[in-house]
Amino acid sequence: MPKQAPDPRAKFKQEAAEAAVQFVQSGMVVGLGTGTTAIFATRRIGELLRTRQLKEITGFATSQATFDEAKRLRIPMMKTTMPNKVDLTIDGADEVDPQFNLIKGGGGALFREKIVAQASDREIIVVDDSKLSDRLGTRFSLPVEVSAFGWLSQQRFLESLGAQTSVRKKPNGAQYVTDSGNMILDCKFGPIADVVDLARKLSDRAGIVEHGLFIGIAKDVIVAGADGVRHLQKAGS
């Protein structure tokens, strides 16, 4: 079987994630994001702890996969009840618009990612430049996490809003199940005209556990590409 080619944008992802780690200070509680970009930040934090350039860091993982990697790296982890606030979270995104609104959930952790993001004093988003978009929904489907109970009703509701929906599957064809035991419906809306209105409609619907629209949460976006690394900050932040 031919060897799989490496991610051609992995270098940019790593550069963005490691640039964000410079904002981590000793003594912080740090939210550890999920996905192929955010994992580079977790690994860098682990390296800095090993070399004692950072001390007394406590991590809080946004997914079981991130928790397992953090434990492997010997990063001290907070209890899942989150007894303390989170000082700073570094996480990725699938799409970022000019107002710093996001689509997240490509890694399947949108419910826990939003809990951690809203509990954080500062949310730093790390992406390669392919994730920038003039309007959310242009490049990526919107993940919507739904309860398995009555899920077909939520699928019909999402389609009534204009989405083309598909049930997320694992690479082996089995149904994907989130860390919280729910399903994900990936929803192709196309460019979303009003993300605030759509987010409200989704949040109001019983059976939708969480949606991947992150509105007004991120104030820092670190972007890496062929032209280098840029730190974008939301006006007034």
C-alpha positions as CSV (number, residue, x, y, z in Angstrom):
1,M,0.0,0.0,0.0
2,P,1.5,3.4,-0.9
3,K,2.7,5.6,1.9
4,Q,0.3,8.5,2.5
5,A,1.8,11.9,1.5
6,P,2.3,14.3,4.5
7,D,-0.1,17.2,4.9
8,P,1.4,19.9,2.6
9,R,0.2,22.6,5.0
10,A,1.5,21.0,8.2
11,K,4.4,23.4,8.3
12,F,2.1,26.4,8.3
13,K,-0.1,24.8,11.0
14,Q,2.9,24.2,13.2
15,E,4.2,27.7,12.8
16,A,0.8,29.2,13.7
17,A,0.3,27.0,16.7
18,E,3.8,27.5,18.1
19,A,3.6,31.3,17.6
20,A,0.5,31.2,19.9
21,V,2.4,29.4,22.7
22,Q,4.5,32.5,23.2
23,F,1.4,33.9,25.1
24,V,1.4,31.1,27.6
25,Q,3.0,32.1,30.9
26,S,4.1,30.0,33.8
27,G,1.3,29.4,36.3
28,M,-1.5,29.5,33.7
29,V,-4.4,27.2,33.2
30,V,-4.3,26.6,29.5
31,G,-7.1,25.2,27.3
32,L,-5.7,22.6,24.8
33,G,-7.6,22.6,21.5
34,T,-8.4,19.7,19.2
35,G,-7.4,19.0,15.7
36,T,-4.4,18.9,13.3
37,T,-3.3,22.5,14.0
38,A,-4.0,22.9,17.8
39,I,-2.1,19.7,18.6
40,F,1.2,21.4,17.6
41,A,0.5,23.9,20.5
42,T,0.0,21.1,23.0
43,R,3.3,19.4,21.9
44,R,5.2,22.7,22.1
45,I,3.8,23.3,25.6
46,G,4.9,19.8,26.6
47,E,8.4,20.5,25.2
48,L,8.7,23.8,27.2
49,L,7.6,22.1,30.4
50,R,10.3,19.4,29.9
51,T,13.0,22.0,29.4
52,R,11.5,24.0,32.3
53,Q,11.1,27.1,30.2
54,L,7.5,26.9,31.4
55,K,6.5,25.9,35.0
56,E,3.3,25.1,36.8
57,I,1.1,24.8,33.8
58,T,-2.2,23.1,34.1
59,G,-4.0,21.9,30.9
60,F,-7.6,21.5,30.2
61,A,-8.4,19.3,27.2
62,T,-11.2,20.0,24.7
63,S,-11.4,16.3,23.7
64,Q,-10.3,12.8,24.8
65,A,-7.8,12.7,22.0
66,T,-6.1,15.9,23.2
67,F,-6.3,14.7,26.8
68,D,-4.5,11.5,25.9
69,E,-1.8,13.3,24.0
70,A,-1.3,15.8,26.9
71,K,-1.0,13.0,29.4
72,R,1.6,11.3,27.1
73,L,3.5,14.5,27.2
74,R,3.2,14.7,31.0
75,I,1.3,17.9,31.0
76,P,-0.5,18.2,34.4
77,M,-4.3,18.2,33.6
78,M,-7.2,19.9,35.4
79,K,-10.2,17.8,36.5
80,T,-13.0,17.7,33.9
81,T,-15.3,19.5,36.3
82,M,-13.2,22.6,35.6
83,P,-12.8,23.9,39.2
84,N,-10.8,26.9,38.0
85,K,-11.2,29.3,35.2
86,V,-9.1,28.9,32.1
87,D,-6.6,31.7,31.5
88,L,-6.0,31.1,27.8
89,T,-7.1,28.6,25.2
90,I,-5.3,27.8,21.9
91,D,-7.5,26.1,19.4
92,G,-7.9,25.7,15.6
93,A,-10.8,26.5,13.3
94,D,-12.1,25.3,10.0
95,E,-13.1,28.7,8.7
96,V,-12.6,32.3,9.9
97,D,-14.4,35.4,8.6
98,P,-13.2,39.0,8.7
99,Q,-15.2,39.6,12.0
100,F,-13.4,36.6,13.6
101,N,-16.5,34.5,13.6
102,L,-15.6,30.8,13.2
103,I,-16.8,27.5,12.0
104,K,-15.4,24.8,14.2
105,G,-16.0,21.1,14.7
106,G,-14.1,19.4,11.9
107,G,-12.4,17.4,14.6
108,G,-15.7,16.5,16.2
109,A,-15.1,18.3,19.5
110,L,-17.3,21.4,19.0
111,F,-19.4,21.0,22.1
112,R,-16.5,20.7,24.5
113,E,-14.5,23.3,22.5
114,K,-17.3,25.9,23.0
115,I,-17.5,25.1,26.7
116,V,-13.8,25.7,27.1
117,A,-13.8,28.8,24.9
118,Q,-16.5,30.5,26.8
119,A,-14.8,29.7,30.1
120,S,-11.5,31.2,28.9
121,D,-10.2,34.7,29.5
122,R,-8.6,34.6,26.1
123,E,-9.2,32.4,23.1
124,I,-6.4,32.3,20.5
125,I,-7.3,30.7,17.2
126,V,-4.5,29.2,15.1
127,V,-4.9,28.5,11.4
128,D,-3.1,28.2,8.1
129,D,-4.2,30.8,5.6
130,S,-6.4,28.4,3.7
131,K,-9.0,28.8,6.5
132,L,-9.6,32.5,5.9
133,S,-12.9,33.2,4.2
134,D,-15.0,36.3,3.3
135,R,-18.1,34.5,4.5
136,L,-18.6,31.5,6.7
137,G,-19.9,28.4,4.9
138,T,-18.1,29.2,1.7
139,R,-15.4,26.6,2.1
140,F,-16.6,24.3,4.9
141,S,-19.7,22.5,6.0
142,L,-21.1,23.5,9.4
143,P,-20.9,20.7,12.0
144,V,-24.0,20.3,14.2
145,E,-23.9,17.9,17.1
146,V,-27.3,16.3,17.8
147,S,-28.8,13.9,20.2
148,A,-29.3,10.4,18.7
149,F,-32.8,10.5,20.2
150,G,-35.1,11.8,17.4
151,W,-32.2,12.8,15.2
152,L,-34.1,12.6,12.0
153,S,-36.3,15.4,13.2
154,Q,-33.2,17.6,13.6
155,Q,-32.0,16.6,10.1
156,R,-35.4,17.7,8.7
157,F,-35.2,21.0,10.6
158,L,-31.7,21.7,9.3
159,E,-32.7,20.9,5.7
160,S,-35.7,23.3,6.2
161,L,-33.1,26.0,6.9
162,G,-31.5,25.3,3.5
163,A,-28.7,22.8,4.5
164,Q,-27.7,19.7,2.7
165,T,-26.9,17.3,5.5
166,S,-24.9,14.1,5.9
167,V,-24.3,12.0,9.0
168,R,-20.6,12.0,9.9
169,K,-18.9,8.7,9.5
170,K,-15.5,7.3,10.6
171,P,-13.0,6.4,7.9
172,N,-14.1,2.7,8.3
173,G,-17.7,3.7,7.5
174,A,-19.0,3.4,11.1
175,Q,-21.1,6.2,12.5
176,Y,-19.0,8.9,14.2
177,V,-19.9,9.3,17.9
178,T,-18.6,12.4,19.9
179,D,-16.9,12.2,23.3
180,S,-20.3,13.1,24.7
181,G,-22.1,10.2,22.9
182,N,-23.8,12.3,20.3
183,M,-24.0,12.3,16.5
184,I,-22.7,15.0,14.1
185,L,-24.6,16.2,11.1
186,D,-22.4,18.0,8.6
187,C,-24.5,20.8,7.0
188,K,-23.6,22.4,3.7
189,F,-25.4,25.8,3.8
190,G,-23.1,27.5,1.3
191,P,-22.1,31.1,2.2
192,I,-24.2,32.0,5.3
193,A,-25.9,35.4,4.9
194,D,-26.5,36.0,8.6
195,V,-24.4,33.9,11.0
196,V,-26.0,35.4,14.1
197,D,-29.5,34.6,13.0
198,L,-28.6,31.0,12.1
199,A,-26.7,30.5,15.3
200,R,-29.8,31.7,17.2
201,K,-32.1,29.3,15.3
202,L,-29.8,26.4,15.9
203,S,-29.4,27.2,19.6
204,D,-33.2,27.4,20.1
205,R,-33.8,23.9,18.7
206,A,-34.3,21.1,21.2
207,G,-32.2,18.1,20.2
208,I,-29.4,20.2,18.8
209,V,-26.7,19.8,21.5
210,E,-24.3,22.4,19.9
211,H,-23.4,23.9,16.6
212,G,-20.1,24.9,15.2
213,L,-20.7,28.6,14.8
214,F,-18.5,30.4,17.3
215,I,-19.7,34.0,17.3
216,G,-17.9,36.8,19.1
217,I,-15.6,34.4,21.0
218,A,-12.2,34.8,19.3
219,K,-10.2,38.1,19.6
220,D,-6.9,36.8,18.4
221,V,-6.2,34.8,15.2
222,I,-2.7,33.7,14.3
223,V,-2.4,32.8,10.6
224,A,0.6,31.2,8.9
225,G,1.2,30.8,5.2
226,A,3.9,31.2,2.5
227,D,4.3,34.9,3.5
228,G,5.0,34.1,7.2
229,V,3.1,34.3,10.4
230,R,0.6,37.1,11.2
231,H,-1.1,37.9,14.5
232,L,-4.6,39.4,13.8
233,Q,-6.4,41.1,16.6
234,K,-10.1,42.1,16.7
235,A,-10.6,45.9,16.8
236,G,-11.2,47.1,20.3
237,S,-9.8,44.0,22.0
